[in-house]
Amino acid sequence: MVDSSQRFGSFAPSLAQRLVLALIRIPPLYRGSLRPFWVRVLNALRGGPVDVTSTFGRFRVHPTTNLVDSALLIHPCYNQAEITFLRDGLHEGGTFVDIGANIGLYSVALGNSLRASGRVVSIEPNPICVERLRANLRFNDLPTDGVFPVAAGDSPGRGHLIVDHDDLAIARTVRDATGGDFEIRTLTAILDQAGVNEIASLKIDVEGFEMAALGPFFQNAPRTRWPRRICIEHLGEKSDVMAMLAEAGYQLVRNTRNNALLTLG
């Protein structure tokens, strides 16, 4: 896409957009239930991408196409609790793994915290999101060699995405025996290629593909390779994934609105 190659600031908010943003960033006007309305207002003032500086870094967002983009535009501290939790688990030289990286909210935020002292591995199969992810990393002077344009699954193969409600943040991976649009690899294989043997913090948001991504890893990887902290989208305490993590020794620290925050006991 043409806009990914243009320097940050090329799509700065217009004056009218800045005035609206100043208003709607006052709590509780940035609540999730109100965001679709505000996105329509902002898009009516000027359509297309918007360059925004949030608490966590610089992002080029496409608010009409992605829930994460619209949240970043309207709420500059979006997912603050989750990012702080994961960041507090990092140490010098540590590694953060982002499964379902989308446009890079977590990858950029944790990358800006680690800088040259650690590594970020970003796993994202959607080609549109991969391009935007790489662009957002570049806007923050962060390396892009940790981006893996694949899906993490239980066995090698190919897949495609089913996007619900025309929202790139709600995209489900489906195996495709006829070829598919992207590669599916095991998490172990991805980490081996990245040269990662120890994970400080991990975030996963893959719309129902969590067990496929994590199951074989926890069955086969040594405990020393398990992440010390995990942020995972709410699946319910009785879900197979949460039961597996509890059996592995993970303890729930906190539930946020969208995610469960776990530490390895």
Phi and psi in degrees as GROMACS dihedral restraints (atoms count N, CA, C in turn):
[ dihedral_restraints ]
;  ai    aj    ak    al  type     phi  dphi    fc
    3     4     5     6     1   -63.0    20    10
    4     5     6     7     1   -41.0    20    10
    6     7     8     9     1   -67.5    20    10
    7     8     9    10     1   -21.1    20    10
    9    10    11    12     1   -68.8    20    10
   10    11    12    13     1   -24.5    20    10
   12    13    14    15     1   -90.1    20    10
   13    14    15    16     1   -10.7    20    10
   15    16    17    18     1   -83.9    20    10
   16    17    18    19     1   146.2    20    10
   18    19    20    21     1   -60.4    20    10
   19    20    21    22     1   154.0    20    10
   21    22    23    24     1   -64.5    20    10
   22    23    24    25     1   136.0    20    10
   24    25    26    27     1   105.5    20    10
   25    26    27    28     1   -13.9    20    10
   27    28    29    30     1   -64.7    20    10
   28    29    30    31     1   -23.6    20    10
   30    31    32    33     1  -121.1    20    10
   31    32    33    34     1    41.0    20    10
   33    34    35    36     1   -59.0    20    10
   34    35    36    37     1   148.6    20    10
   36    37    38    39     1   -57.8    20    10
   37    38    39    40     1   142.6    20    10
   39    40    41    42     1   -69.2    20    10
   40    41    42    43     1   169.0    20    10
   42    43    44    45     1   -57.5    20    10
   43    44    45    46     1   -45.4    20    10
   45    46    47    48     1   -63.1    20    10
   46    47    48    49     1   -40.8    20    10
   48    49    50    51     1   -64.9    20    10
   49    50    51    52     1   -39.8    20    10
   51    52    53    54     1   -62.1    20    10
   52    53    54    55     1   -39.4    20    10
   54    55    56    57     1   -65.1    20    10
   55    56    57    58     1   -42.9    20    10
   57    58    59    60     1   -66.6    20    10
   58    59    60    61     1   -42.3    20    10
   60    61    62    63     1   -63.2    20    10
   61    62    63    64     1   -38.6    20    10
   63    64    65    66     1   -59.8    20    10
   64    65    66    67     1   -34.3    20    10
   66    67    68    69     1   -75.8    20    10
   67    68    69    70     1   -50.2    20    10
   69    70    71    72     1   -78.4    20    10
   70    71    72    73     1    -9.8    20    10
   72    73    74    75     1   -82.9    20    10
   73    74    75    76     1     4.9    20    10
   75    76    77    78     1   -88.3    20    10
   76    77    78    79     1   123.9    20    10
   78    79    80    81     1   -60.8    20    10
   79    80    81    82     1   145.1    20    10
   81    82    83    84     1   -97.1    20    10
   82    83    84    85     1    23.5    20    10
   84    85    86    87     1   -67.3    20    10
   85    86    87    88     1   -18.6    20    10
   87    88    89    90     1   -93.4    20    10
   88    89    90    91     1    13.5    20    10
   90    91    92    93     1   -56.3    20    10
   91    92    93    94     1   151.0    20    10
   93    94    95    96     1   -57.5    20    10
   94    95    96    97     1   -36.6    20    10
   96    97    98    99     1   -67.3    20    10
   97    98    99   100     1   -21.8    20    10
   99   100   101   102     1   -95.2    20    10
  100   101   102   103     1   -12.7    20    10
  102   103   104   105     1   -60.7    20    10
  103   104   105   106     1   -43.3    20    10
  105   106   107   108     1   -55.9    20    10
  106   107   108   109     1   -39.3    20    10
  108   109   110   111     1   -64.5    20    10
  109   110   111   112     1   -46.9    20    10
  111   112   113   114     1   -65.7    20    10
  112   113   114   115     1   -35.0    20    10
  114   115   116   117     1   -61.9    20    10
  115   116   117   118     1   -41.8    20    10
  117   118   119   120     1   -63.3    20    10
  118   119   120   121     1   -39.9    20    10
  120   121   122   123     1   -63.7    20    10
  121   122   123   124     1   -49.2    20    10
  123   124   125   126     1   -64.0    20    10
  124   125   126   127     1   -38.1    20    10
  126   127   128   129     1   -69.7    20    10
  127   128   129   130     1   -32.3    20    10
  129   130   131   132     1   -67.6    20    10
  130   131   132   133     1   -31.8    20    10
  132   133   134   135     1   -73.3    20    10
  133   134   135   136     1   -36.7    20    10
  135   136   137   138     1  -167.0    20    10
  136   137   138   139     1   119.3    20    10
  138   139   140   141     1   -78.1    20    10
  139   140   141   142     1   167.7    20    10
  141   142   143   144     1    97.2    20    10
  142   143   144   145     1  -170.7    20    10
  144   145   146   147     1   -70.8    20    10
  145   146   147   148     1   161.3    20    10
  147   148   149   150     1  -135.4    20    10
  148   149   150   151     1   133.5    20    10
  150   151   152   153     1   -90.6    20    10
  151   152   153   154     1   124.7    20    10
  153   154   155   156     1  -134.3    20    10
  154   155   156   157     1   140.1    20    10
  156   157   158   159     1  -105.3    20    10
  157   158   159   160     1   116.6    20    10
  159   160   161   162     1  -105.3    20    10
  160   161   162   163     1  -174.3    20    10
  162   163   164   165     1   -59.2    20    10
  163   164   165   166     1   -26.6    20    10
  165   166   167   168     1  -103.5    20    10
  166   167   168   169     1    -8.8    20    10
  168   169   170   171     1   149.5    20    10
  169   170   171   172     1  -164.3    20    10
  171   172   173   174     1  -100.5    20    10
  172   173   174   175     1   136.2    20    10
  174   175   176   177     1  -140.6    20    10
  175   176   177   178     1   142.5    20    10
  177   178   179   180     1  -102.2    20    10
  178   179   180   181     1   113.7    20    10
  180   181   182   183     1  -109.8    20    10
  181   182   183   184     1   152.0    20    10
  183   184   185   186     1  -122.4    20    10
  184   185   186   187     1    81.7    20    10
  186   187   188   189     1   -65.1    20    10
  187   188   189   190     1   -21.2    20    10
  189   190   191   192     1   -84.6    20    10
  190   191   192   193     1    -6.7    20    10
  192   193   194   195     1  -113.5    20    10
  193   194   195   196     1   -10.2    20    10
  195   196   197   198     1  -153.6    20    10
  196   197   198   199     1   125.0    20    10
  198   199   200   201     1   -56.8    20    10
  199   200   201   202     1   -40.4    20    10
  201   202   203   204     1   -63.8    20    10
  202   203   204   205     1   -41.2    20    10
  204   205   206   207     1   -62.0    20    10
  205   206   207   208     1   -46.5    20    10
  207   208   209   210     1   -65.5    20    10
  208   209   210   211     1   -38.2    20    10
  210   211   212   213     1   -65.4    20    10
  211   212   213   214     1   -40.8    20    10
  213   214   215   216     1   -64.1    20    10
  214   215   216   217     1   -37.9    20    10
  216   217   218   219     1   -67.8    20    10
  217   218   219   220     1   -43.2    20    10
  219   220   221   222     1   -88.6    20    10
  220   221   222   223     1   -33.1    20    10
  222   223   224   225     1  -120.2    20    10
  223   224   225   226     1    97.0    20    10
  225   226   227   228     1   -65.8    20    10
  226   227   228   229     1   -13.5    20    10
  228   229   230   231     1  -111.8    20    10
  229   230   231   232     1    26.9    20    10
  231   232   233   234     1   -56.5    20    10
  232   233   234   235     1   130.0    20    10
  234   235   236   237     1    62.0    20    10
  235   236   237   238     1    33.6    20    10
  237   238   239   240     1   -58.2    20    10
  238   239   240   241     1   -45.1    20    10
  240   241   242   243     1   -62.3    20    10
  241   242   243   244     1   -43.5    20    10
  243   244   245   246     1   -65.5    20    10
  244   245   246   247     1   -44.4    20    10
  246   247   248   249     1   -67.2    20    10
  247   248   249   250     1   -40.4    20    10
  249   250   251   252     1   -62.4    20    10
  250   251   252   253     1   -42.8    20    10
  252   253   254   255     1   -59.2    20    10
  253   254   255   256     1   -48.8    20    10
  255   256   257   258     1   -67.4    20    10
  256   257   258   259     1   -39.3    20    10
  258   259   260   261     1   -65.3    20    10
  259   260   261   262     1   -37.0    20    10
  261   262   263   264     1   -68.1    20    10
  262   263   264   265     1   -17.4    20    10
  264   265   266   267     1   -89.6    20    10
  265   266   267   268     1    -4.9    20    10
  267   268   269   270     1   -83.4    20    10
  268   269   270   271     1   154.5    20    10
  270   271   272   273     1  -138.1    20    10
  271   272   273   274     1   167.1    20    10
  273   274   275   276     1   -58.8    20    10
  274   275   276   277     1   127.3    20    10
  276   277   278   279     1    84.6    20    10
  277   278   279   280     1     2.6    20    10
  279   280   281   282     1   -76.6    20    10
  280   281   282   283     1   168.7    20    10
  282   283   284   285     1  -123.9    20    10
  283   284   285   286     1   134.9    20    10
  285   286   287   288     1  -110.1    20    10
  286   287   288   289     1   132.1    20    10
  288   289   290   291     1  -114.6    20    10
  289   290   291   292     1   126.6    20    10
  291   292   293   294     1  -116.2    20    10
  292   293   294   295     1   100.4    20    10
  294   295   296   297     1   -96.2    20    10
  295   296   297   298     1   116.6    20    10
  297   298   299   300     1    83.7    20    10
  298   299   300   301     1    55.7    20    10
  300   301   302   303     1   -69.9    20    10
  301   302   303   304     1   -20.6    20    10
  303   304   305   306     1    56.4    20    10
  304   305   306   307     1  -127.9    20    10
  306   307   308   309     1   -91.4    20    10
  307   308   309   310     1     0.4    20    10
  309   310   311   312     1   103.0    20    10
  310   311   312   313     1    20.9    20    10
  312   313   314   315     1   -53.0    20    10
  313   314   315   316     1   -54.4    20    10
  315   316   317   318     1   -72.4    20    10
  316   317   318   319     1   -40.3    20    10
  318   319   320   321     1   -61.1    20    10
  319   320   321   322     1   -41.9    20    10
  321   322   323   324     1   -70.2    20    10
  322   323   324   325     1   -46.8    20    10
  324   325   326   327     1   -60.3    20    10
  325   326   327   328     1   -47.4    20    10
  327   328   329   330     1   -75.1    20    10
  328   329   330   331     1   -32.3    20    10
  330   331   332   333     1   -64.2    20    10
  331   332   333   334     1   -39.8    20    10
  333   334   335   336     1   -67.3    20    10
  334   335   336   337     1   -27.1    20    10
  336   337   338   339     1   -76.0    20    10
  337   338   339   340     1   -40.7    20    10
  339   340   341   342     1   -79.5    20    10
  340   341   342   343     1   -42.1    20    10
  342   343   344   345     1    51.4    20    10
  343   344   345   346     1  -134.0    20    10
  345   346   347   348     1   -78.2    20    10
  346   347   348   349     1    -6.2    20    10
  348   349   350   351     1   -84.9    20    10
  349   350   351   352     1    -6.6    20    10
  351   352   353   354     1  -154.0    20    10
  352   353   354   355     1  -165.0    20    10
  354   355   356   357     1  -135.8    20    10
  355   356   357   358     1   151.9    20    10
  357   358   359   360     1  -124.1    20    10
  358   359   360   361     1   128.2    20    10
  360   361   362   363     1  -111.5    20    10
  361   362   363   364     1   117.3    20    10
  363   364   365   366     1  -111.7    20    10
  364   365   366   367     1   121.1    20    10
  366   367   368   369     1  -113.8    20    10
  367   368   369   370     1   116.8    20    10
  369   370   371   372     1  -153.6    20    10
  370   371   372   373     1   119.3    20    10
  372   373   374   375     1   -86.9    20    10
  373   374   375   376     1   -22.8    20    10
  375   376   377   378     1   -69.9    20    10
  376   377   378   379     1   116.6    20    10
  378   379   380   381     1   -57.6    20    10
  379   380   381   382     1   -36.6    20    10
  381   382   383   384     1   -65.0    20    10
  382   383   384   385     1   -46.8    20    10
  384   385   386   387     1   -66.5    20    10
  385   386   387   388     1   -35.0    20    10
  387   388   389   390     1   -61.2    20    10
  388   389   390   391     1   -43.5    20    10
  390   391   392   393     1   -62.6    20    10
  391   392   393   394     1   -43.3    20    10
  393   394   395   396     1   -70.5    20    10
  394   395   396   397     1   -36.0    20    10
  396   397   398   399     1   -59.9    20    10
  397   398   399   400     1   -48.9    20    10
  399   400   401   402     1   -62.9    20    10
  400   401   402   403     1   -39.9    20    10
  402   403   404   405     1   -62.8    20    10
  403   404   405   406     1   -44.5    20    10
  405   406   407   408     1   -66.4    20    10
  406   407   408   409     1   -34.6    20    10
  408   409   410   411     1   -63.7    20    10
  409   410   411   412     1   -43.7    20    10
  411   412   413   414     1   -63.5    20    10
  412   413   414   415     1   -39.3    20    10
  414   415   416   417     1   -61.9    20    10
  415   416   417   418     1   -21.4    20    10
  417   418   419   420     1  -105.7    20    10
  418   419   420   421     1    14.1    20    10
  420   421   422   423     1    56.2    20    10
  421   422   423   424     1    38.3    20    10
  423   424   425   426     1  -107.2    20    10
  424   425   426   427     1   149.5    20    10
  426   427   428   429     1   -68.7    20    10
  427   428   429   430     1   151.8    20    10
  429   430   431   432     1  -110.2    20    10
  430   431   432   433     1     1.9    20    10
  432   433   434   435     1   -73.2    20    10
  433   434   435   436     1    -8.7    20    10
  435   436   437   438     1   -91.4    20    10
  436   437   438   439     1     5.7    20    10
  438   439   440   441     1   -86.7    20    10
  439   440   441   442     1   126.0    20    10
  441   442   443   444     1  -115.0    20    10
  442   443   444   445     1   110.1    20    10
  444   445   446   447     1   -81.8    20    10
  445   446   447   448     1    58.8    20    10
  447   448   449   450     1  -138.6    20    10
  448   449   450   451     1   171.2    20    10
  450   451   452   453     1  -104.1    20    10
  451   452   453   454     1   142.6    20    10
  453   454   455   456     1   -86.3    20    10
  454   455   456   457     1   124.6    20    10
  456   457   458   459     1  -141.7    20    10
  457   458   459   460     1  -174.5    20    10
  459   460   461   462     1   -84.8    20    10
  460   461   462   463     1   -12.7    20    10
  462   463   464   465     1  -160.3    20    10
  463   464   465   466     1   157.4    20    10
  465   466   467   468     1   -64.1    20    10
  466   467   468   469     1   149.6    20    10
  468   469   470   471     1   170.7    20    10
  469   470   471   472     1  -157.6    20    10
  471   472   473   474     1  -128.8    20    10
  472   473   474   475     1   158.4    20    10
  474   475   476   477     1  -154.2    20    10
  475   476   477   478     1   173.4    20    10
  477   478   479   480     1  -139.5    20    10
  478   479   480   481     1   168.3    20    10
  480   481   482   483     1  -107.1    20    10
  481   482   483   484     1   141.3    20    10
  483   484   485   486     1  -106.9    20    10
  484   485   486   487     1   114.5    20    10
  486   487   488   489     1   -97.0    20    10
  487   488   489   490     1   120.4    20    10
  489   490   491   492     1   -91.9    20    10
  490   491   492   493     1   141.6    20    10
  492   493   494   495     1    57.2    20    10
  493   494   495   496     1    26.7    20    10
  495   496   497   498     1    54.9    20    10
  496   497   498   499     1    32.9    20    10
  498   499   500   501     1  -119.0    20    10
  499   500   501   502     1   116.0    20    10
  501   502   503   504     1   -64.4    20    10
  502   503   504   505     1   -15.7    20    10
  504   505   506   507     1   -80.7    20    10
  505   506   507   508     1   -12.1    20    10
  507   508   509   510     1  -118.6    20    10
  508   509   510   511     1    73.4    20    10
  510   511   512   513     1  -125.9    20    10
  511   512   513   514     1   124.5    20    10
  513   514   515   516     1  -103.4    20    10
  514   515   516   517     1   135.3    20    10
  516   517   518   519     1   -82.2    20    10
  517   518   519   520     1   132.0    20    10
  519   520   521   522     1  -129.1    20    10
  520   521   522   523     1   130.9    20    10
  522   523   524   525     1   -64.7    20    10
  523   524   525   526     1   145.7    20    10
  525   526   527   528     1  -137.1    20    10
  526   527   528   529     1   104.7    20    10
  528   529   530   531     1   -71.8    20    10
  529   530   531   532     1   -14.2    20    10
  531   532   533   534     1   -89.6    20    10
  532   533   534   535     1    -0.6    20    10
  534   535   536   537     1   140.5    20    10
  535   536   537   538     1   -50.2    20    10
  537   538   539   540     1    71.6    20    10
  538   539   540   541     1   176.6    20    10
  540   541   542   543     1  -101.6    20    10
  541   542   543   544     1   -17.1    20    10
  543   544   545   546     1  -152.9    20    10
  544   545   546   547     1   168.0    20    10
  546   547   548   549     1   -86.6    20    10
  547   548   549   550     1   143.7    20    10
  549   550   551   552     1  -109.4    20    10
  550   551   552   553     1   128.0    20    10
  552   553   554   555     1  -131.4    20    10
  553   554   555   556     1   156.4    20    10
  555   556   557   558     1   -73.1    20    10
  556   557   558   559     1   152.5    20    10
  558   559   560   561     1   -60.8    20    10
  559   560   561   562     1   -37.7    20    10
  561   562   563   564     1   -60.2    20    10
  562   563   564   565     1   -43.6    20    10
  564   565   566   567     1   -64.3    20    10
  565   566   567   568     1   -39.9    20    10
  567   568   569   570     1   -64.3    20    10
  568   569   570   571     1   -45.9    20    10
  570   571   572   573     1   -65.9    20    10
  571   572   573   574     1   -36.4    20    10
  573   574   575   576     1   -61.2    20    10
  574   575   576   577     1   -46.1    20    10
  576   577   578   579     1   -64.6    20    10
  577   578   579   580     1   -35.5    20    10
  579   580   581   582     1   -77.1    20    10
  580   581   582   583     1   -11.3    20    10
  582   583   584   585     1    73.5    20    10
  583   584   585   586     1    31.5    20    10
  585   586   587   588     1  -102.7    20    10
  586   587   588   589     1   121.8    20    10
  588   589   590   591     1  -112.3    20    10
  589   590   591   592     1   -11.2    20    10
  591   592   593   594     1  -144.6    20    10
  592   593   594   595     1   133.9    20    10
  594   595   596   597     1  -116.1    20    10
  595   596   597   598     1   122.5    20    10
  597   598   599   600     1   -78.5    20    10
  598   599   600   601     1   -49.9    20    10
  600   601   602   603     1  -140.1    20    10
  601   602   603   604     1   146.9    20    10
  603   604   605   606     1  -139.9    20    10
  604   605   606   607     1   137.2    20    10
  606   607   608   609     1  -121.7    20    10
  607   608   609   610     1   138.2    20    10
  609   610   611   612     1  -136.7    20    10
  610   611   612   613     1   132.1    20    10
  612   613   614   615     1  -150.6    20    10
  613   614   615   616     1    92.7    20    10
  615   616   617   618     1  -130.8    20    10
  616   617   618   619     1    23.3    20    10
  618   619   620   621     1    50.4    20    10
  619   620   621   622     1    57.2    20    10
  621   622   623   624     1    96.2    20    10
  622   623   624   625     1    -4.1    20    10
  624   625   626   627     1   -99.9    20    10
  625   626   627   628     1    15.4    20    10
  627   628   629   630     1   -62.8    20    10
  628   629   630   631     1   -45.1    20    10
  630   631   632   633     1   -65.3    20    10
  631   632   633   634     1   -39.0    20    10
  633   634   635   636     1   -63.1    20    10
  634   635   636   637     1   -36.8    20    10
  636   637   638   639     1   -75.5    20    10
  637   638   639   640     1   -40.4    20    10
  639   640   641   642     1  -101.3    20    10
  640   641   642   643     1   -28.5    20    10
  642   643   644   645     1   -53.3    20    10
  643   644   645   646     1   -59.2    20    10
  645   646   647   648     1   -61.8    20    10
  646   647   648   649     1   -31.9    20    10
  648   649   650   651     1   -63.2    20    10
  649   650   651   652     1   -48.3    20    10
  651   652   653   654     1   -72.9    20    10
  652   653   654   655     1   -21.8    20    10
  654   655   656   657     1   -74.6    20    10
  655   656   657   658     1   -33.7    20    10
  657   658   659   660     1  -113.8    20    10
  658   659   660   661     1   -25.8    20    10
  660   661   662   663     1   -78.3    20    10
  661   662   663   664     1   143.8    20    10
  663   664   665   666     1   -65.4    20    10
  664   665   666   667     1   153.0    20    10
  666   667   668   669     1   -57.7    20    10
  667   668   669   670     1   -31.1    20    10
  669   670   671   672     1   -63.9    20    10
  670   671   672   673     1   -17.3    20    10
  672   673   674   675     1   -95.1    20    10
  673   674   675   676     1   -10.3    20    10
  675   676   677   678     1   -69.2    20    10
  676   677   678   679     1   145.8    20    10
  678   679   680   681     1   -67.5    20    10
  679   680   681   682     1   143.6    20    10
  681   682   683   684     1   -76.9    20    10
  682   683   684   685     1   -29.6    20    10
  684   685   686   687     1  -133.4    20    10
  685   686   687   688     1   143.1    20    10
  687   688   689   690     1  -133.4    20    10
  688   689   690   691     1   135.4    20    10
  690   691   692   693     1  -114.5    20    10
  691   692   693   694     1   119.4    20    10
  693   694   695   696     1  -134.6    20    10
  694   695   696   697     1   139.4    20    10
  696   697   698   699     1   -59.2    20    10
  697   698   699   700     1   144.2    20    10
  699   700   701   702     1   -54.8    20    10
  700   701   702   703     1   124.0    20    10
  702   703   704   705     1  -121.9    20    10
  703   704   705   706     1    -7.9    20    10
  705   706   707   708     1    97.7    20    10
  706   707   708   709     1   137.8    20    10
  708   709   710   711     1   -61.4    20    10
  709   710   711   712     1   -25.7    20    10
  711   712   713   714     1   -94.2    20    10
  712   713   714   715     1     5.0    20    10
  714   715   716   717     1   -67.3    20    10
  715   716   717   718     1   156.6    20    10
  717   718   719   720     1   -59.0    20    10
  718   719   720   721     1   -39.9    20    10
  720   721   722   723     1   -66.8    20    10
  721   722   723   724     1   -47.2    20    10
  723   724   725   726     1   -66.5    20    10
  724   725   726   727     1   -35.2    20    10
  726   727   728   729     1   -64.7    20    10
  727   728   729   730     1   -41.6    20    10
  729   730   731   732     1   -62.7    20    10
  730   731   732   733     1   -44.3    20    10
  732   733   734   735     1   -65.9    20    10
  733   734   735   736     1   -38.6    20    10
  735   736   737   738     1   -64.2    20    10
  736   737   738   739     1   -41.1    20    10
  738   739   740   741     1   -66.1    20    10
  739   740   741   742     1   -31.2    20    10
  741   742   743   744     1   -74.4    20    10
  742   743   744   745     1   -13.1    20    10
  744   745   746   747     1   110.3    20    10
  745   746   747   748     1    10.9    20    10
  747   748   749   750     1   -81.8    20    10
  748   749   750   751     1   140.8    20    10
  750   751   752   753     1  -118.5    20    10
  751   752   753   754     1   138.1    20    10
  753   754   755   756     1   -74.7    20    10
  754   755   756   757     1   123.2    20    10
  756   757   758   759     1   -92.6    20    10
  757   758   759   760     1   -41.2    20    10
  759   760   761   762     1  -165.2    20    10
  760   761   762   763     1   146.5    20    10
  762   763   764   765     1  -104.9    20    10
  763   764   765   766     1   124.0    20    10
  765   766   767   768     1   -93.4    20    10
  766   767   768   769     1  -173.4    20    10
  768   769   770   771     1   -61.2    20    10
  769   770   771   772     1   -36.7    20    10
  771   772   773   774     1  -114.7    20    10
  772   773   774   775     1   -17.2    20    10
  774   775   776   777     1  -136.6    20    10
  775   776   777   778     1   159.0    20    10
  777   778   779   780     1  -106.3    20    10
  778   779   780   781     1   135.4    20    10
  780   781   782   783     1  -110.2    20    10
  781   782   783   784     1   122.0    20    10
  783   784   785   786     1  -125.1    20    10
  784   785   786   787     1   147.2    20    10
  786   787   788   789     1  -123.4    20    10
  787   788   789   790     1   151.5    20    10
  789   790   791   792     1   -83.8    20    10
  790   791   792   793     1   118.2    20    10
